Every structure is written in structure tokens, then in C-alpha cells.
Amino acid sequence: MTSWQIVRLLAGAFILLSLALGIPGSPLFMSQWWLAFTAFVGANLLQSGFTKWCMLENILRKLGARPGC
């Protein structure tokens, strides 16, 4: 997998997990503060779309992930 694929996989997993932990109707509900994490991930995706820079992607490349297009 390339670094951009890993970033998108992790972002999707973090969003789904934080929604499961932050929505009161969920069986995994812990606190609505988990929705702040959802907003944080979304804001980072938005920022990386405009700037074409993602810190997680840089970290993954330093850990040996292949660069993606």
C-alpha cells in the first residue's frame, strides 16, 4: 500500500470509530467529546486537500511506506 492509501484508510477508520464512540444512540457510546475528534480528522483532510501536505503521510514515508501519487 502507498502512503496516501494508508492515510485515507486510517482517516476513515478514525472517523467511524469516533462516531461510534460519540453518538448517544451507539452501543459503544462513551462521550460526545469524541465528535471533536471526528471534526479534527475532517479538518485535517480538508487542509491537506488545499495545501497538498499531510503530516501523517510524511510520518508514514519516514517509516518506510511507499510514496503515492
C-alpha positions as CSV (number, residue, x, y, z in Angstrom):
1,M,0.0,0.0,0.0
2,T,1.1,3.5,-0.7
3,S,1.3,6.3,2.0
4,W,-1.8,8.1,0.6
5,Q,-3.8,4.9,0.8
6,I,-2.8,4.3,4.4
7,V,-3.7,7.9,5.3
8,R,-7.2,7.5,3.8
9,L,-7.7,4.1,5.4
10,L,-6.7,5.4,8.8
11,A,-8.8,8.6,8.4
12,G,-11.9,6.6,7.5
13,A,-11.3,4.2,10.4
14,F,-10.8,7.1,12.9
15,I,-13.9,8.8,11.7
16,L,-16.1,5.7,12.0
17,L,-14.6,4.8,15.4
18,S,-15.1,8.3,16.8
19,L,-18.6,8.5,15.5
20,A,-19.4,5.1,17.2
21,L,-17.9,6.4,20.5
22,G,-19.6,9.9,20.2
23,I,-23.1,9.4,19.1
24,P,-25.5,8.7,22.0
25,G,-27.5,6.0,20.1
26,S,-24.5,3.9,19.6
27,P,-23.9,0.8,21.7
28,L,-20.2,1.9,22.0
29,F,-21.1,5.4,23.2
30,M,-18.7,6.9,25.7
31,S,-18.9,10.7,25.4
32,Q,-20.0,13.3,22.9
33,W,-16.5,14.8,23.1
34,W,-15.4,12.0,20.6
35,L,-17.2,14.1,17.9
36,A,-14.5,16.7,18.4
37,F,-12.0,14.0,17.1
38,T,-14.2,13.5,14.1
39,A,-14.1,17.2,13.4
40,F,-10.3,17.2,13.8
41,V,-9.8,14.4,11.3
42,G,-12.2,16.1,8.9
43,A,-10.4,19.5,9.2
44,N,-7.0,17.8,8.6
45,L,-8.4,16.1,5.4
46,L,-9.8,19.5,4.2
47,Q,-6.5,21.2,5.0
48,S,-4.5,18.5,3.1
49,G,-6.8,18.9,0.1
50,F,-6.0,22.6,-0.2
51,T,-2.3,22.6,0.7
52,K,-1.3,19.1,-0.7
53,W,0.6,18.5,2.6
54,C,-0.3,15.8,5.2
55,M,1.8,15.3,8.3
56,L,0.7,11.6,8.7
57,E,1.8,10.9,5.1
58,N,5.2,12.4,5.9
59,I,5.5,10.2,9.0
60,L,4.5,7.1,7.1
61,R,7.1,7.8,4.4
62,K,9.8,8.1,7.1
63,L,8.6,4.7,8.5
64,G,9.1,3.1,5.1
65,A,5.7,3.4,3.3
66,R,5.9,3.9,-0.5
67,P,5.1,7.3,-1.7
68,G,1.8,7.5,-3.5
69,C,0.5,9.6,-6.4
